[in-house]
Amino acid sequence: MAEIVIVSDAGAAGELVADAVSSLITRKADAVLGLATGSTPLAVYRALAARASSLDLRRVSGFALDEYVGLPVSHPESYRSVITREVVEPIGLDPDRVHVPNGNAETIQTAGAAYERAIVAAGGIDLQILGVGTDGHIGFNEPGSSFASLTRVKTLTEQTRRDNARFFDSPDEVPMHCITQGLGTILRAEHLVMLAFGEGKANAVAASVEGPLSAMMPGSAIQLHPHATVVIDEAAASKLKLADYYRYAYAHKPDWQGI
């Protein structure tokens, strides 16, 4: 079972996860981070930015989870732009060491394999930050995704396109396709950290951590990982059957273990 950590709010979650990332970088100067986009991980990136002056980030690398297909990298909502704006610049990472899947439609047929090779060449991802969608997707692995899947092109569900429409001028502008790390790719990371906030994520969280393993609930793949941590607020924890036990276990956990 993943470790479930219930905190008061997104800010507290950001501080907790930033502590874990900072500890990783301190002991491993060439740490490789898996970077999620969207609103959920912003608290982590802000907390890391506040610590940046005390960290040696020169050799830290990053790999984004996904990218839209056919959206120019110069578009403000391409994940290349988002990662640059929300992660690379505020934290001070070397932009040449931060990678995003290539969503260029002209080379998309080979982009997945190329991204897999790049991750392997970097030594693999040490800590992967994840969010979870209202339908349980992680990355852009929509319901029905194989637990063995690698980086590939996926068709976004209408629900995901509706969820992401707030970032565009109209729902019709949300791309139909994406390229995303697969569930198998994600499961190869040394440490998974999934974040979720708000009552709207409560069902997906409960199904992911307490429900059965199912391709219909991609987030449940984290149950297969030997070191997975789920950091959520009280609202996102509201559907968990064992919430009291999770609070008890975390309160009595040795400090040296971290998350």
Secondary structure, DSSP 8 states (H G I E B T S, - for coil): --EEEEESSHHHHHHHHHHHHHHHHHH-TT-EEEE--SSTTHHHHHHHHHHGGGS--TT-EEEESEEESS--TTSTTSHHHHHIIIIIHHHT--GGGEE-----GGGHHHHHHHHHHHHHHTT--SEEEE---TTS-BTTB-TT--TT--SEEEE--HHHHHHHGGGSSSGGGS-SEEEE--HHHHHTSSEEEEEE-SGGGHHHHHHHHHS--BTTBGGGGGGG-SSEEEEEETTTTTT-TTHHHHHHHHHTS-GGG--
